[in-house]
Amino acid sequence: MNKSIKGLLIDPENRTVTEVDIQTGEDGSHLESMCKNLNCMWVDTSRNRLDWLPGGCPDDVWFDDEGMFGEPKHFFQIPGWQAIAGRGLIFGHDSKGHSVNHTLNERQVEALRSGILFIQKGV
């Protein structure tokens, strides 16, 4: 039985932040679905947090580990962070470090949408 977790997808090409369901594979991992949503083969996360959001937020931002290879055209920049090439996913995490549903409330999601800078290069 596959289950899913709720994440927030940052899509710099369409300049959107939307809630998505990330499927859990038979092995209990979300990796395959994460890579599919990020359009990549390898993912990474940042130690940076979303503390600038109202009330703070401990959630993780996942992105394409190889996003800067080649000639990326679409980026997003979270306040206080360097620009990230490609899409991003936001999830919460449990005490063991496993990804779980994002924890952002509606007010924080709106602050995220207005705080992100979308960058398009050479298009």
HELIX and SHEET records of a PDB file:
HELIX    1   1 LEU A   31  LEU A   38  1                                   8    
HELIX    2   2 GLU A  106  GLY A  115  1                                  10    
SHEET    1   A 5 THR A  16  GLN A  23  0                                        
SHEET    2   A 5 SER A   4  ASP A  11 -1                                        
SHEET    3   A 5 GLY A  88  HIS A  93 -1                                        
SHEET    4   A 5 ASP A  60  ASP A  64 -1                                        
SHEET    5   A 5 VAL A  43  THR A  45 -1                                        
SHEET    1   B 4 THR A  16  GLN A  23  0                                        
SHEET    2   B 4 SER A   4  ASP A  11 -1                                        
SHEET    3   B 4 GLY A  88  HIS A  93 -1                                        
SHEET    4   B 4 SER A  99  VAL A 100 -1                                        
SHEET    1   C 3 ILE A  84  ALA A  85  0                                        
SHEET    2   C 3 HIS A  74  GLN A  77 -1                                        
SHEET    3   C 3 LEU A 117  GLN A 120 -1                                        
END                                                                             
